């Protein structure tokens, strides 16, 4: 992969690949589930996507970095905001997602479900056409 490492396509997608926790490979190393990216008809790089459970751990770690502290040390309102963000990103569609998030926030599963339900109730209470 060293010859393609300087390619503009690799430079362009690397921040996204890193943020997702994916792995860059030479096109010849790609497996059936990998995504091969081409530039002007030539295969340049392959991307191996992470397992969904690994992605949730990476998202939680990124949120801790963004907040500058462990998620369990955040106040209630900020934890609710974290849950909203995670819900929007599909974190709760991952097996054991609620349990994983509850552990990171230092709250119970019941509390996470309450945060989710509270948000759904707020959305349902808004008049139609209001964002």
N, C-alpha and C positions, 0 to 999 in steps of 0.2 A: 504494500500500500504506500510505500514511501514515494514512488513517482507521482501518485495522484494526490498526495497530501498537500501539495502547493496549488492544486487546481482550484479555480475560482468557485466551482460548484461546491467543493468540499468546504472551502472557507465560508461560503454562504449558509450551508446547512449545519455546520458544526455546532453553533450555539443552540440550535433547536434540538439536535441529537443529544447534546450534553444535558439539556434541561429535561428531556424525556427519560434520561438514563439509558439511552440506546447505545449501540456499539457500531463503530465504523469498521468495515471489512473491505478487503479487495474483492472486486466482483467475482473472481474465480472461487472465492471461499463462501459465496452465498448459498444458503440452503433454500428449500422451497418456500419457507415462510418469510424469508428476508426480502427487503425491498431494494431492488437494484436501480440506481439513478443513472441516467444517461445524459450526455451533453453532446449536442449535434450528432446524434446517432451512435455515439460511442459510450459503452458502459464505463463509468468513472469510479463509482463507489457503491458499496452495498451497505444497507442499514439493517441491523438486527435489533428489532424492537424488544423492550424488556417485558417481563411477565407483569400482568396487571398488579399483582400484590407488591412487586418491587416498585412499581410506579407510585403507589399510594405512600410507601415509605419515603420516597424521594420528594413527593409533594409536601408531606408533613415536615421533612427536614428543611425544605425551602421556606416553608411558612415560619418555622422557628428562626431561621436566619433573617427573614424579613422583619419579624417582630423583635428580634434581638434578645430573645429569652425563650426558655422552654415553654411550650404551649400550656402546660399545666399551671404556669405562673401568671397567665393572663387573667384579666378581670372577666366577669360574666358576660358583659356586653361584647367584648372582643372575642370571647370564645364562641358566642352566637354568630358573630360575623365570620369566623373561621369555618363554622359548620355550614353557613350559607355558601361560602366560596367552595368548600369541598363538595357540597351537594351539586352545585352548578358544574363542577368538573367530573361528576360521576363517581365520586369516591364510595358512595354507598351501594353501588351496583357490584362492587368487588366482594367476593365471599369474605365474611368477617370484617367488612369495612367499618361497620358501626362499632364493633368491639375494638378494632385497631385505633379508630379516632377517639373513642372514649378513653382508652388507655393513655393516648398522647395528651389529651386534655385534662386528665386526672379527674374525670367525672364518670358517672355510671352510664350504661347503655340507655337506660330510661331517660336520663338527662339529655343525651344526644337526640333521642326520638322526640323529646319535648321541644328541643330547639328546632328540629325539622318541622314538626307539626305546627308550631307557633308561626313559622314562616309561611306555611301553606295556608293557615287561617288568615293571615294578613293579606295574602294575595287574593283569597276568595272574597274578602270583605271590601276590596277596592271596587268602586263603580266601573262598569265597562268603559273602555276607551282611556282609562287613566293609567299611566305608566308607573 
